[in-house]
Amino acid sequence: MPDEKNIAKIISVATAVPKYKISQDDVGKMAARVFGASMGDFSRLAPVYGNAAIETRYSCVPLEWYEKPCPFSERNRLYQENAVNLLVEAGQKALARANLTFDDIDGLVIVSSSGIATPSLDALLMEKLHLKRNMERLPIFGLGCGGGVLGLARTAQLARGAPDKRYLYMVVELCGLDFIFSDRTKSNIIATALFADGAAAAVISCNGVGPAIVGWSEHTWPNSLDVMGWDVTDDGLRVIFSQDIPTIVRNDLRGVVDKFLASQKLEIKNIVEFLCHPGGAKVVDAIEAALDLPAGSLLHARDVLRDYGNMSAATVMFVLEAALHAPRTGNYLLTAFGPGFTAGLVLLQVP
């Protein structure tokens, strides 16, 4: 463990969602209208909407937007506009909870993989809010769902190297805007059953009080580049999902977790809360099986999945916020999976 003065802490956490709340029932009906007439086997895939363990989700566009084609250029414009607005909301909430303002922040770390922005989202945020000109900026793209955990680790690493500074860690994903109307693949069907929009922010610093980020690690499986990611097409970012994801998690996660905890002189039994990115109901089931947890025990992950869907990298921060509403003292383990295929791990100590 690093010197006490160089331990990064989560001073505050906050989340934000766009204004359109949609029910899973309505999404299923919409999908039937969009896919039913043009896909002979849609009826075979349709149960995925009912089996996703999702009741509601949030979207930056109304549900009817998904029922007609939209060029990638327009979808990316919507991404930039809505991403910045959600980052402002989440950031302001996190800062208010820490009794700080944007003027107290020395650096921005922003994770997002669901759209393209150059200048990056942090630069757009600086202009919108007129932030100080010497702000450190680190945009992170391409980590997918794993970005929520891996980005938190990168921010903690920055904070350790500059213990007198405060960093604002931010995540935003607008997965709904990556829906391709003309895509009739199984992966696109599953994506419409799972993905949603949301953002989160956290103040990270060695100078303050809160859960300590005491360790992190990651593991990338060999020959796994085709497990998860984007296929960049003329129509936009086409989702790649492998049906092997739950099997990989079920078979291999335990060894990865045990190795990391051993490096921290801990074991599974020393973890009081497992905070997992709920990529889907089957993935949550696989995590519980891999870690020998009772079925249904990952309550925060399941609650977030039910109420918000899969917001890619942002989702695990919703899980963390929920857990910290009534925190238990002890060790917390955050996990998420992303393209690579990579598992991200972060160890927290909650006082």
C-alpha positions as a Markdown table, in Angstrom:
| # | Residue | x | y | z |
|---|---|---|---|---|
| 1 | Met | 0.0 | 0.0 | 0.0 |
| 2 | Pro | 1.3 | 3.5 | -0.8 |
| 3 | Asp | 2.1 | 6.1 | 1.8 |
| 4 | Glu | -1.0 | 7.4 | 3.5 |
| 5 | Lys | -0.5 | 10.8 | 2.1 |
| 6 | Asn | -0.5 | 9.4 | -1.5 |
| 7 | Ile | -3.7 | 7.3 | -1.3 |
| 8 | Ala | -6.3 | 8.6 | -3.8 |
| 9 | Lys | -9.8 | 8.8 | -2.4 |
| 10 | Ile | -13.2 | 9.1 | -3.8 |
| 11 | Ile | -14.4 | 12.4 | -2.3 |
| 12 | Ser | -17.8 | 12.2 | -3.9 |
| 13 | Val | -19.8 | 10.4 | -6.7 |
| 14 | Ala | -22.8 | 11.5 | -8.7 |
| 15 | Thr | -24.8 | 10.3 | -11.7 |
| 16 | Ala | -27.0 | 11.8 | -14.4 |
| 17 | Val | -29.4 | 10.5 | -17.0 |
| 18 | Pro | -31.2 | 12.1 | -20.0 |
| 19 | Lys | -34.8 | 13.1 | -19.9 |
| 20 | Tyr | -36.5 | 10.3 | -21.8 |
| 21 | Lys | -37.4 | 7.4 | -19.6 |
| 22 | Ile | -38.5 | 4.4 | -21.6 |
| 23 | Ser | -39.9 | 1.1 | -20.5 |
| 24 | Gln | -38.6 | -2.3 | -21.6 |
| 25 | Asp | -42.1 | -3.3 | -22.8 |
| 26 | Asp | -42.2 | -0.3 | -25.1 |
| 27 | Val | -38.7 | -1.1 | -26.4 |
| 28 | Gly | -39.8 | -4.6 | -27.2 |
| 29 | Lys | -42.8 | -3.3 | -29.1 |
| 30 | Met | -40.6 | -0.8 | -31.0 |
| 31 | Ala | -38.2 | -3.6 | -31.9 |
| 32 | Ala | -41.0 | -5.7 | -33.3 |
| 33 | Arg | -42.1 | -2.8 | -35.5 |
| 34 | Val | -38.6 | -2.2 | -36.8 |
| 35 | Phe | -37.3 | -5.8 | -37.1 |
| 36 | Gly | -40.4 | -7.9 | -37.3 |
| 37 | Ala | -41.3 | -7.5 | -41.0 |
| 38 | Ser | -37.7 | -7.8 | -42.3 |
| 39 | Met | -36.3 | -10.5 | -40.2 |
| 40 | Gly | -37.8 | -14.0 | -40.6 |
| 41 | Asp | -36.4 | -15.2 | -37.3 |
| 42 | Phe | -37.1 | -12.1 | -35.2 |
| 43 | Ser | -39.8 | -14.0 | -33.2 |
| 44 | Arg | -37.0 | -16.4 | -32.1 |
| 45 | Leu | -34.9 | -13.5 | -30.8 |
| 46 | Ala | -37.8 | -11.4 | -29.4 |
| 47 | Pro | -37.7 | -13.1 | -25.9 |
| 48 | Val | -34.4 | -11.3 | -25.2 |
| 49 | Tyr | -36.3 | -8.2 | -24.3 |
| 50 | Gly | -38.2 | -9.9 | -21.5 |
| 51 | Asn | -35.2 | -11.9 | -20.3 |
| 52 | Ala | -32.8 | -8.9 | -20.0 |
| 53 | Ala | -33.8 | -8.2 | -16.4 |
| 54 | Ile | -34.4 | -4.6 | -17.4 |
| 55 | Glu | -37.6 | -2.6 | -16.6 |
| 56 | Thr | -36.7 | 0.9 | -17.5 |
| 57 | Arg | -33.9 | 2.8 | -19.3 |
| 58 | Tyr | -33.1 | 6.4 | -20.2 |
| 59 | Ser | -32.4 | 7.8 | -23.7 |
| 60 | Cys | -31.3 | 11.2 | -24.9 |
| 61 | Val | -33.7 | 10.9 | -27.8 |
| 62 | Pro | -37.4 | 9.8 | -27.7 |
| 63 | Leu | -38.3 | 6.2 | -28.5 |
| 64 | Glu | -39.8 | 7.1 | -31.9 |
| 65 | Trp | -36.3 | 8.4 | -33.0 |
| 66 | Tyr | -35.2 | 4.7 | -33.3 |
| 67 | Glu | -37.9 | 3.9 | -35.8 |
| 68 | Lys | -36.3 | 5.6 | -38.8 |
| 69 | Pro | -32.8 | 5.8 | -40.3 |
| 70 | Cys | -30.4 | 8.6 | -39.1 |
| 71 | Pro | -27.0 | 9.3 | -40.7 |
| 72 | Phe | -23.9 | 8.7 | -38.5 |
| 73 | Ser | -23.0 | 12.4 | -38.8 |
| 74 | Glu | -26.3 | 13.4 | -37.2 |
| 75 | Arg | -26.0 | 10.8 | -34.5 |
| 76 | Asn | -22.5 | 11.9 | -33.6 |
| 77 | Arg | -23.7 | 15.5 | -33.4 |
| 78 | Leu | -26.4 | 14.4 | -31.0 |
| 79 | Tyr | -23.7 | 12.5 | -29.1 |
| 80 | Gln | -21.4 | 15.5 | -28.6 |
| 81 | Glu | -24.3 | 17.8 | -27.6 |
| 82 | Asn | -25.9 | 15.5 | -25.1 |
| 83 | Ala | -22.7 | 14.1 | -23.7 |
| 84 | Val | -21.4 | 17.5 | -22.7 |
| 85 | Asn | -24.8 | 18.4 | -21.2 |
| 86 | Leu | -24.8 | 15.2 | -19.1 |
| 87 | Leu | -21.2 | 15.7 | -18.0 |
| 88 | Val | -22.1 | 19.2 | -16.8 |
| 89 | Glu | -25.0 | 17.8 | -14.7 |
| 90 | Ala | -23.0 | 14.9 | -13.2 |
| 91 | Gly | -20.0 | 17.1 | -12.6 |
| 92 | Gln | -21.9 | 19.8 | -10.9 |
| 93 | Lys | -23.7 | 17.2 | -8.6 |
| 94 | Ala | -20.4 | 15.6 | -7.7 |
| 95 | Leu | -18.7 | 18.9 | -6.9 |
| 96 | Ala | -21.7 | 20.1 | -4.8 |
| 97 | Arg | -21.5 | 16.9 | -2.7 |
| 98 | Ala | -17.8 | 17.6 | -2.1 |
| 99 | Asn | -18.5 | 21.3 | -1.4 |
| 100 | Leu | -16.3 | 22.3 | -4.3 |
| 101 | Thr | -16.6 | 24.1 | -7.6 |
| 102 | Phe | -15.0 | 23.6 | -11.0 |
| 103 | Asp | -12.5 | 26.2 | -10.0 |
| 104 | Asp | -11.2 | 23.8 | -7.4 |
| 105 | Ile | -10.4 | 21.1 | -10.0 |
| 106 | Asp | -7.0 | 20.7 | -11.5 |
| 107 | Gly | -7.6 | 17.9 | -14.0 |
| 108 | Leu | -10.4 | 16.2 | -16.0 |
| 109 | Val | -10.4 | 12.5 | -17.0 |
| 110 | Ile | -13.3 | 11.7 | -19.3 |
| 111 | Val | -14.1 | 8.2 | -20.4 |
| 112 | Ser | -16.4 | 7.6 | -23.4 |
| 113 | Ser | -16.5 | 5.1 | -26.3 |
| 114 | Ser | -19.9 | 5.6 | -27.8 |
| 115 | Gly | -19.1 | 8.6 | -30.0 |
| 116 | Ile | -16.3 | 10.6 | -31.5 |
| 117 | Ala | -15.2 | 14.1 | -30.5 |
| 118 | Thr | -12.1 | 15.9 | -31.6 |
| 119 | Pro | -11.5 | 18.4 | -29.9 |
| 120 | Ser | -12.4 | 15.9 | -27.2 |
| 121 | Leu | -15.2 | 16.1 | -24.7 |
| 122 | Asp | -13.0 | 17.6 | -22.0 |
| 123 | Ala | -12.1 | 20.5 | -24.3 |
| 124 | Leu | -15.8 | 21.0 | -25.2 |
| 125 | Leu | -16.6 | 21.0 | -21.5 |
| 126 | Met | -13.9 | 23.5 | -20.7 |
| 127 | Glu | -15.3 | 25.9 | -23.3 |
| 128 | Lys | -18.9 | 25.5 | -22.2 |
| 129 | Leu | -18.0 | 26.1 | -18.5 |
| 130 | His | -15.1 | 28.5 | -19.0 |
| 131 | Leu | -12.8 | 26.4 | -16.9 |
| 132 | Lys | -9.3 | 27.5 | -16.0 |
| 133 | Arg | -6.9 | 27.4 | -18.9 |
| 134 | Asn | -4.2 | 25.3 | -17.2 |
| 135 | Met | -6.6 | 22.3 | -16.7 |
| 136 | Glu | -5.0 | 18.9 | -17.2 |
| 137 | Arg | -7.0 | 16.8 | -19.6 |
| 138 | Leu | -7.1 | 13.1 | -20.3 |
| 139 | Pro | -9.7 | 11.8 | -22.7 |
| 140 | Ile | -10.0 | 8.0 | -22.8 |
| 141 | Phe | -11.6 | 6.2 | -25.7 |
| 142 | Gly | -12.0 | 2.5 | -26.7 |
| 143 | Leu | -12.3 | 0.8 | -23.3 |
| 144 | Gly | -16.0 | 0.1 | -23.8 |
| 145 | Cys | -17.8 | -1.2 | -20.8 |
| 146 | Gly | -14.5 | -1.7 | -19.0 |
| 147 | Gly | -13.8 | 2.0 | -19.0 |
| 148 | Gly | -15.7 | 2.7 | -15.9 |
| 149 | Val | -13.3 | 0.7 | -13.7 |
| 150 | Leu | -10.1 | 1.2 | -15.8 |
| 151 | Gly | -10.7 | 5.0 | -16.0 |
| 152 | Leu | -11.1 | 5.2 | -12.3 |
| 153 | Ala | -7.8 | 3.4 | -11.9 |
| 154 | Arg | -6.0 | 5.8 | -14.3 |
| 155 | Thr | -7.4 | 8.8 | -12.4 |
| 156 | Ala | -6.2 | 7.4 | -9.1 |
| 157 | Gln | -2.8 | 6.9 | -10.6 |
| 158 | Leu | -2.7 | 10.6 | -11.6 |
| 159 | Ala | -3.8 | 11.7 | -8.2 |
| 160 | Arg | -1.1 | 9.6 | -6.5 |
| 161 | Gly | 1.5 | 11.4 | -8.6 |
| 162 | Ala | 0.1 | 14.8 | -7.7 |
| 163 | Pro | -1.3 | 14.4 | -4.1 |
| 164 | Asp | -2.2 | 18.1 | -3.7 |
| 165 | Lys | -4.4 | 18.2 | -6.9 |
| 166 | Arg | -8.0 | 17.4 | -7.4 |
| 167 | Tyr | -9.3 | 15.5 | -10.4 |
| 168 | Leu | -12.8 | 15.2 | -11.7 |
| 169 | Tyr | -13.3 | 11.7 | -13.2 |
| 170 | Met | -16.2 | 11.6 | -15.6 |
| 171 | Val | -17.9 | 8.9 | -17.7 |
| 172 | Val | -20.6 | 9.4 | -20.3 |
| 173 | Glu | -22.0 | 6.8 | -22.7 |
| 174 | Leu | -24.9 | 7.4 | -25.1 |
| 175 | Cys | -25.2 | 3.9 | -26.4 |
| 176 | Gly | -28.6 | 4.3 | -27.9 |
| 177 | Leu | -27.3 | 6.7 | -30.5 |
| 178 | Asp | -25.2 | 3.9 | -31.9 |
| 179 | Phe | -28.3 | 2.0 | -33.0 |
| 180 | Ile | -28.1 | 1.3 | -36.8 |
| 181 | Phe | -31.6 | 1.1 | -38.2 |
| 182 | Ser | -30.5 | -1.1 | -41.2 |
| 183 | Asp | -28.6 | -3.6 | -39.1 |
| 184 | Arg | -30.4 | -6.9 | -38.8 |
| 185 | Thr | -27.7 | -8.8 | -37.0 |
| 186 | Lys | -28.3 | -10.7 | -33.7 |
| 187 | Ser | -25.8 | -8.4 | -32.0 |
| 188 | Asn | -27.8 | -5.3 | -32.9 |
| 189 | Ile | -31.0 | -7.0 | -31.5 |
| 190 | Ile | -29.2 | -7.7 | -28.2 |
| 191 | Ala | -27.9 | -4.2 | -28.1 |
| 192 | Thr | -31.4 | -2.7 | -28.4 |
| 193 | Ala | -32.5 | -5.0 | -25.5 |
| 194 | Leu | -29.6 | -3.9 | -23.2 |
| 195 | Phe | -28.1 | -0.5 | -23.9 |
| 196 | Ala | -29.0 | 2.9 | -22.5 |
| 197 | Asp | -27.6 | 6.4 | -21.9 |
| 198 | Gly | -26.1 | 7.8 | -18.7 |
| 199 | Ala | -23.2 | 9.7 | -17.1 |
| 200 | Ala | -21.3 | 9.8 | -13.8 |
| 201 | Ala | -18.7 | 11.9 | -12.1 |
| 202 | Ala | -16.4 | 11.5 | -9.1 |
| 203 | Val | -14.0 | 13.9 | -7.3 |
| 204 | Ile | -10.7 | 12.0 | -6.9 |
| 205 | Ser | -7.9 | 13.3 | -4.7 |
| 206 | Cys | -5.4 | 12.4 | -2.0 |
| 207 | Asn | -6.5 | 15.5 | -0.3 |
| 208 | Gly | -9.8 | 14.7 | 1.3 |
| 209 | Val | -12.0 | 12.0 | 2.9 |
| 210 | Gly | -13.7 | 9.1 | 1.3 |
| 211 | Pro | -13.3 | 5.5 | 0.1 |
| 212 | Ala | -9.6 | 4.9 | -0.6 |
| 213 | Ile | -8.5 | 3.5 | -4.0 |
| 214 | Val | -5.8 | 1.2 | -2.7 |
| 215 | Gly | -5.1 | -1.0 | -5.8 |
| 216 | Trp | -6.0 | -1.9 | -9.3 |
| 217 | Ser | -5.2 | -4.4 | -12.0 |
| 218 | Glu | -6.4 | -5.6 | -15.4 |
| 219 | His | -6.2 | -8.8 | -17.4 |
| 220 | Thr | -6.5 | -9.1 | -21.2 |
| 221 | Trp | -7.2 | -12.5 | -22.6 |
| 222 | Pro | -5.1 | -13.7 | -25.5 |
| 223 | Asn | -6.8 | -14.1 | -28.9 |
| 224 | Ser | -9.9 | -12.3 | -27.7 |
| 225 | Leu | -10.0 | -9.2 | -30.0 |
| 226 | Asp | -13.3 | -10.4 | -31.5 |
| 227 | Val | -15.1 | -10.9 | -28.3 |
| 228 | Met | -16.4 | -7.3 | -27.9 |
| 229 | Gly | -16.1 | -3.9 | -29.6 |
| 230 | Trp | -17.1 | -1.7 | -32.5 |
| 231 | Asp | -17.0 | -2.6 | -36.2 |
| 232 | Val | -16.5 | 0.8 | -37.9 |
| 233 | Thr | -18.8 | 0.8 | -40.9 |
| 234 | Asp | -20.1 | 3.4 | -43.4 |
| 235 | Asp | -23.3 | 3.5 | -41.3 |
| 236 | Gly | -21.5 | 4.1 | -38.0 |
| 237 | Leu | -20.3 | 2.0 | -35.0 |
| 238 | Arg | -21.7 | -1.5 | -35.3 |
| 239 | Val | -21.7 | -3.4 | -32.1 |
| 240 | Ile | -19.7 | -6.7 | -31.7 |
| 241 | Phe | -20.8 | -9.2 | -29.1 |
| 242 | Ser | -19.7 | -12.7 | -28.6 |
| 243 | Gln | -22.0 | -15.3 | -27.0 |
| 244 | Asp | -18.9 | -16.6 | -25.2 |
| 245 | Ile | -18.7 | -13.6 | -22.8 |
| 246 | Pro | -20.6 | -15.3 | -19.9 |
| 247 | Thr | -18.6 | -18.5 | -20.4 |
| 248 | Ile | -15.2 | -16.7 | -20.3 |
| 249 | Val | -16.3 | -14.8 | -17.1 |
| 250 | Arg | -17.6 | -18.0 | -15.5 |
| 251 | Asn | -14.5 | -20.0 | -16.3 |
| 252 | Asp | -11.7 | -17.5 | -15.9 |
| 253 | Leu | -12.6 | -14.6 | -13.7 |
| 254 | Arg | -11.9 | -16.3 | -10.4 |
| 255 | Gly | -8.2 | -16.9 | -11.2 |
| 256 | Val | -7.8 | -13.2 | -12.3 |
| 257 | Val | -9.5 | -12.0 | -9.1 |
| 258 | Asp | -7.5 | -14.4 | -6.8 |
| 259 | Lys | -4.2 | -13.3 | -8.3 |
| 260 | Phe | -5.0 | -9.6 | -7.9 |
| 261 | Leu | -6.2 | -10.0 | -4.3 |
| 262 | Ala | -3.2 | -12.0 | -3.4 |
| 263 | Ser | -1.0 | -9.1 | -4.6 |
| 264 | Gln | -3.0 | -7.0 | -2.0 |
| 265 | Lys | -2.6 | -9.7 | 0.7 |
| 266 | Leu | -6.3 | -10.4 | 0.6 |
| 267 | Glu | -8.7 | -13.2 | -0.4 |
| 268 | Ile | -12.3 | -13.4 | -1.6 |
| 269 | Lys | -13.5 | -13.8 | 1.9 |
| 270 | Asn | -12.0 | -10.3 | 2.8 |
| 271 | Ile | -14.3 | -8.5 | 0.3 |
| 272 | Val | -17.5 | -7.1 | 1.9 |
| 273 | Glu | -19.0 | -5.7 | -1.3 |
| 274 | Phe | -18.5 | -6.8 | -4.9 |
| 275 | Leu | -19.5 | -4.0 | -7.2 |
| 276 | Cys | -19.7 | -5.3 | -10.8 |
| 277 | His | -20.6 | -3.7 | -14.1 |
| 278 | Pro | -23.9 | -5.4 | -15.0 |
| 279 | Gly | -23.3 | -6.1 | -18.7 |
| 280 | Gly | -26.4 | -8.2 | -18.8 |
| 281 | Ala | -28.3 | -10.7 | -16.6 |
| 282 | Lys | -26.2 | -13.7 | -17.9 |
| 283 | Val | -23.0 | -11.9 | -17.2 |
| 284 | Val | -24.1 | -11.0 | -13.6 |
| 285 | Asp | -25.0 | -14.7 | -13.1 |
| 286 | Ala | -21.6 | -15.7 | -14.4 |
| 287 | Ile | -19.8 | -13.4 | -12.0 |
| 288 | Glu | -21.7 | -14.8 | -9.0 |
| 289 | Ala | -20.9 | -18.3 | -10.1 |
| 290 | Ala | -17.2 | -17.5 | -10.8 |
| 291 | Leu | -16.7 | -15.9 | -7.4 |
| 292 | Asp | -18.8 | -18.6 | -5.5 |
| 293 | Leu | -21.3 | -15.9 | -4.4 |
| 294 | Pro | -24.9 | -16.9 | -3.7 |
| 295 | Ala | -27.2 | -16.5 | -6.7 |
| 296 | Gly | -28.8 | -13.1 | -6.8 |
| 297 | Ser | -26.4 | -11.6 | -4.2 |
| 298 | Leu | -25.1 | -8.8 | -6.5 |
| 299 | Leu | -28.0 | -6.7 | -5.5 |
| 300 | His | -26.6 | -3.3 | -6.5 |
| 301 | Ala | -25.6 | -4.5 | -9.9 |
| 302 | Arg | -29.0 | -6.1 | -10.5 |
| 303 | Asp | -30.9 | -3.0 | -9.3 |
| 304 | Val | -29.0 | -0.7 | -11.6 |
| 305 | Leu | -29.5 | -3.1 | -14.5 |
| 306 | Arg | -33.2 | -3.2 | -13.8 |
| 307 | Asp | -33.7 | 0.6 | -13.5 |
| 308 | Tyr | -31.1 | 1.9 | -16.0 |
| 309 | Gly | -30.0 | -0.8 | -18.3 |
| 310 | Asn | -26.5 | -1.2 | -19.6 |
| 311 | Met | -24.9 | 2.3 | -19.9 |
| 312 | Ser | -21.6 | 0.8 | -20.9 |
| 313 | Ala | -18.7 | 2.4 | -18.9 |
| 314 | Ala | -21.0 | 4.6 | -16.8 |
| 315 | Thr | -22.9 | 1.7 | -15.3 |
| 316 | Val | -20.4 | 0.6 | -12.7 |
| 317 | Met | -20.4 | 4.2 | -11.3 |
| 318 | Phe | -24.1 | 4.0 | -10.8 |
| 319 | Val | -23.5 | 0.7 | -8.9 |
| 320 | Leu | -20.8 | 2.4 | -6.8 |
| 321 | Glu | -23.1 | 5.4 | -6.0 |
| 322 | Ala | -25.8 | 3.0 | -4.9 |
| 323 | Ala | -23.5 | 1.1 | -2.6 |
| 324 | Leu | -22.1 | 4.3 | -1.0 |
| 325 | His | -25.6 | 5.5 | 0.0 |
| 326 | Ala | -25.4 | 3.1 | 3.0 |
| 327 | Pro | -21.8 | 2.0 | 2.9 |
| 328 | Arg | -20.4 | -1.0 | 4.8 |
| 329 | Thr | -16.9 | -0.7 | 6.3 |
| 330 | Gly | -14.3 | -2.8 | 4.6 |
| 331 | Asn | -12.9 | -3.8 | 1.2 |
| 332 | Tyr | -14.9 | -3.3 | -2.0 |
| 333 | Leu | -14.0 | -4.8 | -5.3 |
| 334 | Leu | -15.1 | -3.2 | -8.6 |
| 335 | Thr | -15.0 | -5.2 | -11.8 |
| 336 | Ala | -15.9 | -4.6 | -15.4 |
| 337 | Phe | -15.2 | -6.1 | -18.8 |
| 338 | Gly | -14.4 | -4.4 | -22.0 |
| 339 | Pro | -12.9 | -4.9 | -25.5 |
| 340 | Gly | -9.6 | -6.6 | -25.6 |
| 341 | Phe | -11.2 | -8.8 | -24.0 |
| 342 | Thr | -10.2 | -7.2 | -20.7 |
| 343 | Ala | -11.2 | -7.4 | -17.1 |
| 344 | Gly | -10.6 | -4.3 | -15.0 |
| 345 | Leu | -10.3 | -4.5 | -11.2 |
| 346 | Val | -10.2 | -1.7 | -8.6 |
| 347 | Leu | -9.9 | -2.3 | -4.8 |
| 348 | Leu | -11.5 | 0.2 | -2.4 |
| 349 | Gln | -11.3 | 0.5 | 1.3 |
| 350 | Val | -14.3 | 2.1 | 2.9 |
| 351 | Pro | -13.7 | 3.6 | 6.3 |
